[in-house]
Amino acid sequence: MIGSLKFYRQDKGWGFLTIKPGEDIFFHVTDCVDLDPRTLGEGDQLAFEIGKAKDGIRTAAKQVRIPSDGDVVDG
């Protein structure tokens, strides 16, 4: 799945990706693969998988990375 960076809180190590208008998903820096989110800007495209946050309850983006040819846009 591909989304765009809504924002990243460097001091907290987490942020949100926009999947489509009105639908955002949480991500944590520990779920980034070969990627330093501090180097990204709002609107940058990122690929990810959907999984559970560490609390096991909330949905979260996992394996957050720079998109490749095999990644697909939702919708």
LINBELNOR-V334594 format. One record per pair of residues at least 24 apart in sequence whose C-alpha atoms are under 7 Angstrom apart, sorted by the first residue. I is the first residue (numbers start at 1). J is the second residue. If there is no record, write none. Layout:
i:I j:J
i:I j:J
//
This chain:
i:1 j:47
i:1 j:48
i:1 j:49
i:1 j:71
i:1 j:72
i:1 j:73
i:1 j:74
i:2 j:45
i:2 j:46
i:2 j:47
i:2 j:48
i:2 j:71
i:2 j:72
i:2 j:73
i:2 j:74
i:3 j:45
i:3 j:46
i:3 j:47
i:4 j:43
i:4 j:44
i:4 j:45
i:4 j:46
i:5 j:42
i:5 j:43
i:5 j:44
i:5 j:45
i:6 j:42
i:6 j:43
i:7 j:42
i:10 j:38
i:25 j:60
i:25 j:61
i:26 j:60
i:26 j:61
i:27 j:60
i:27 j:61
i:27 j:62
i:31 j:62
i:31 j:63
i:31 j:64
i:32 j:63
i:32 j:64
i:32 j:65
i:33 j:63
i:33 j:64
i:33 j:65
i:34 j:65
i:35 j:65
i:47 j:71
//
